[in-house]
Amino acid sequence: MKNPLNSTPSRLNRKQVAAIAVIVLGGIATAAWILGTGPTSPAGEATHAEAHGHDDKEHHGSRAGDGHADAGGHGDAEHHAGKSEAEGEAHDEMIVLTDAQIQSAGVGIDRAAPARIQTSSQLPGEIRFNEDRTAHVVPRLAGVVESVSANLGQPVKRGQVLAVIASTGLSELRSELLAAQRRLALANSTHTREKQLWQEKISAEQDYLAAQQTLREAEIAVANAQQKLVALGASAAGTGSLNRYEIRAPFDGIVVEKHIALGEAVKEDASIFTLSDLSTVWAEIVVPAKDLDVVRVGEKVVVRATAFDSRAEGRISYVGALLGQDTRTAKARVTLANPKMAWRPGLFVNVDVVSGETEVPVSVLADAVQTLEDRPVVFVRIKDGFTAQAVKLGRSDGKRVEVIDGLTAGTAYAASGSFVLKAELGKGSAEHAH
């Protein structure tokens, strides 16, 4: 038989276990309920957001059909903007001017027309002294410089004194002339006396002939002494002293070189001055072998300076017969008149050798062509002013330019003063950009 005291604890333990199990299960259930009915979980929020976002997308999507008009409106805006830009560009290339403004700006109007344009080959060249009118002045006698009256760059006249030299050689030559003149005077008087005596039958004819021979020898001696002085460019008698030697200009010209100073001892062959008559100069041309058939004596050419705007017309006066061994080029020469001294020796030039003429259907004056954005344009006359017309150019002779495309014959354009229109157009573009 079991003890009641020992069975009670066993039954209590089972009850406790059951109670504990009930409490645990109840707590779990309560926790689950609390979590399920509490604040919205992140997952719920995400779900809600997804649902809401889907609705928003559907809402916006539903407006897409209506928004087609918006897209169309945006396209219209772009279209109008492009149109405005095109109109702006067209407006930028147009210059509005009245007739009075055109006249006051000095813009001349001409019309595109056919023309005969000369075709030419351009060759490099250089301005040089006209060697036919250039002199290297030398003393021709050794001596010491007493005075120098000519300066570098000074224009001088023929016979003008450039410098004075004291020369012992000149003194001896003048002394020789004076002695010959004295002997000539004596021989002349002796000849006159012997002739009279012979005619009066007082002296023998032999004495008369001897006096005549002496006279002829004296005359020759005087002439010889005079020629020596003439060869030196010295006068028969010096001004003040026998050794004074005046060096004079051989022709009208300009002193382009000077190598003499006061008190300097100079030799007879020293180049002390270089004079050149710059009223004419040579344009020396370098002619490649391939252009020798074009460059001929008498051919018409146009000489243009590379450093400034100057041109002159002339004809080829000389073409070299030989080619240089190193350069394989020939030399040609053009003689240019230089009344204003614009063509200075050493100046580089371009020489256009005219090789033929061509008739073109449309041409404009060369001054009418301007450059805008690296393209050639001509300002065409319109009702309210001018517009810049892009053109394609062809041949040019420096005066007129052939227009291959962009203009038709008879079109009015700005022939002179087109640079004023270009400046005005640039000013308008700058203001428009600002």
Sequence and secondary structure as in RCSB ss.txt:
>XXXX:A:sequence
MKNPLNSTPSRLNRKQVAAIAVIVLGGIATAAWILGTGPTSPAGEATHAEAHGHDDKEHHGSRAGDGHADAGGHG
DAEHHAGKSEAEGEAHDEMIVLTDAQIQSAGVGIDRAAPARIQTSSQLPGEIRFNEDRTAHVVPRLAGVVESVSA
NLGQPVKRGQVLAVIASTGLSELRSELLAAQRRLALANSTHTREKQLWQEKISAEQDYLAAQQTLREAEIAVANA
QQKLVALGASAAGTGSLNRYEIRAPFDGIVVEKHIALGEAVKEDASIFTLSDLSTVWAEIVVPAKDLDVVRVGEK
VVVRATAFDSRAEGRISYVGALLGQDTRTAKARVTLANPKMAWRPGLFVNVDVVSGETEVPVSVLADAVQTLEDR
PVVFVRIKDGFTAQAVKLGRSDGKRVEVIDGLTAGTAYAASGSFVLKAELGKGSAEHAH
>XXXX:A:secstr
   HHHHHHHHHHHHHHHHHHHHHHHHHHHHHHHHHHSS  HHHHHHHHHHHHHHHHHHHHHHHHHHHHHHHHHH
HHHHHHHHHHHHHHHHHTEEE  HHHHHHTT EEEE EEEEEEEEEEEEEEEEE GGGEEEE  SS EEEEEE  
 TT EE TT EEEEEE HHHHHHHHHHHHHHHHHHHHHHHHHHHHHHHHTTSS HHHHHHHHHHHHHHHHHHHHH
HHHHHHHT  SS SSSTTEEEEE SSSEEEEEE   TT EE TT   EEEE TTEEEEEEEEEGGGTTT  TT E
EEEEESSSS EEEEEEEEE SS  TTT EEEEEEEEE TTS S TT EEEEEEEEEEEEEEEEEEGGGEEEETTE
EEEEEE SSEEEEEE EEEEE SSEEEEEES  TT EEEEE HHHHHHHHHHHHHHHH 
